[in-house]
Amino acid sequence: MDLQKEIDFHQNVPELEEPVRPTEVAKFEEYAQAPDPGRNPLHRFLRHIHEHRPETILELGCGAGQLTTRLAKIGYQVTALELSPELLEATRMRAAMDGVSGRVETWQGDLTQFDCGDRRFDMVVAKLVLHHLDLEAALRMITRSLKPGGVLVVWEPVAFSTALQALRDVTPVKKEVSPNERQLTRADLARIRSCFANCQEDLFYLFARLHRVFPDHHLTRILLRGLECFDAFALANCPPLRHFAGTAVLCLRKPHQE
Ligand SMILES: C[S@@+](CC[C@H](N)C(=O)[O-])C[C@H]1O[C@@H](n2cnc3c(N)ncnc32)[C@H](O)[C@@H]1O
């Protein structure tokens, strides 16, 4: 993995092009309530966090800190680990603006090599991060960082179908794809599961993955909600379609005995 290329790529992401602003109240409410876990991967991811009520969370690859400060506002104690110093600075600024600096700790570094010392967390969360990493090194770090019985919650893009993977690579749609990025395969998910005692897996996005090509407009947001509902129904009722899902949310528990 070329870490410098990854850092350089993340210096030009949209989050760093605009000044950091305080988070709107509606966003905090959405993150606290996560009302649609059946059709929306973000809400499924958040519900797993809320259901386990962790006192301490280690957030991997926090980016510009949107999830970080929203979790902190809900009341969690969040340690945010990020490779890019610029994104971590944006996280600190956002935490200050959202009034949650006291519940946010920031660590800068390559998580695959990161040593948390004696610190162990109730929960590790990774939102759209593992697919940038050497999976084996990331899993070693995650299992070391969790307390016995601790929980890992993951949300990642997946491609089980090689045809879909190839299609994504040739379509002219603009993708914000960093040099180290790939979609996770079935074998990757099986490898993640093998490190934990139990796992809940939910798949999302057949047609809703088209949201990348939609302009951001209230009509397209309504269309997206419709597609998410259709996808949730199809994935629940037609198992062969799961092969074509675009996103997975996993919740895994580390064994109590190490
Ligand atoms: C797609 S972004 C997701 C950011 C954030 N989790 C979100 O959902 O908005 C991936 C993040 O992982 C970070 N990252 C990539 N490789 C990393 C590494 N080896 N150690 C720590 N963070 C890393 C990147 O800098 C980037 O902020």
The ligand as an SDF file (V2000), in Angstrom:
LIG
                    3D

 27 29  0  0  0  0  0  0  0  0999 V2000
  -13.7020    7.0060    2.0080 C   0  0  0  0  0  0  0  0  0  0  0  0
  -12.9520    7.8590    3.3170 S   0  0  0  0  0  0  0  0  0  0  0  0
  -14.1720    7.6260    4.6050 C   0  0  0  0  0  0  0  0  0  0  0  0
  -14.0970    8.7040    5.6280 C   0  0  0  0  0  0  0  0  0  0  0  0
  -15.1780    8.6290    6.7200 C   0  0  0  0  0  0  0  0  0  0  0  0
  -15.1360    7.3800    7.4400 N   0  0  0  0  0  0  0  0  0  0  0  0
  -16.5480    8.8450    6.1120 C   0  0  0  0  0  0  0  0  0  0  0  0
  -17.3140    7.8920    6.0290 O   0  0  0  0  0  0  0  0  0  0  0  0
  -16.8310    9.9870    5.7080 O   0  0  0  0  0  0  0  0  0  0  0  0
  -11.6410    6.7670    3.8560 C   0  0  0  0  0  0  0  0  0  0  0  0
  -10.8240    7.3680    4.9780 C   0  0  0  0  0  0  0  0  0  0  0  0
   -9.8620    6.3890    5.4230 O   0  0  0  0  0  0  0  0  0  0  0  0
   -8.6390    7.0620    5.6670 C   0  0  0  0  0  0  0  0  0  0  0  0
   -7.5380    6.0750    5.5750 N   0  0  0  0  0  0  0  0  0  0  0  0
   -7.1130    5.4280    4.4610 C   0  0  0  0  0  0  0  0  0  0  0  0
   -6.0770    4.6250    4.7690 N   0  0  0  0  0  0  0  0  0  0  0  0
   -5.8530    4.7640    6.1050 C   0  0  0  0  0  0  0  0  0  0  0  0
   -4.9030    4.2140    7.0130 C   0  0  0  0  0  0  0  0  0  0  0  0
   -3.9900    3.3390    6.5980 N   0  0  0  0  0  0  0  0  0  0  0  0
   -4.9520    4.5770    8.3210 N   0  0  0  0  0  0  0  0  0  0  0  0
   -5.8900    5.4740    8.7520 C   0  0  0  0  0  0  0  0  0  0  0  0
   -6.8180    6.0370    7.9370 N   0  0  0  0  0  0  0  0  0  0  0  0
   -6.7900    5.6930    6.6270 C   0  0  0  0  0  0  0  0  0  0  0  0
   -8.5680    8.1080    4.5530 C   0  0  0  0  0  0  0  0  0  0  0  0
   -7.6390    9.1350    4.8410 O   0  0  0  0  0  0  0  0  0  0  0  0
  -10.0230    8.5880    4.5300 C   0  0  0  0  0  0  0  0  0  0  0  0
  -10.2380    9.6380    5.4320 O   0  0  0  0  0  0  0  0  0  0  0  0
  1  2  1  0
  2  3  1  0
  2 10  1  0
  3  4  1  0
  4  5  1  0
  5  6  1  0
  5  7  1  0
  7  8  2  0
  7  9  1  0
 10 11  1  0
 11 12  1  0
 11 26  1  0
 12 13  1  0
 13 14  1  0
 13 24  1  0
 14 15  1  0
 14 23  1  0
 15 16  2  0
 16 17  1  0
 17 18  1  0
 17 23  2  0
 18 19  1  0
 18 20  2  0
 20 21  1  0
 21 22  2  0
 22 23  1  0
 24 25  1  0
 24 26  1  0
 26 27  1  0
M  CHG  2   2   1   9  -1
M  END
$$$$
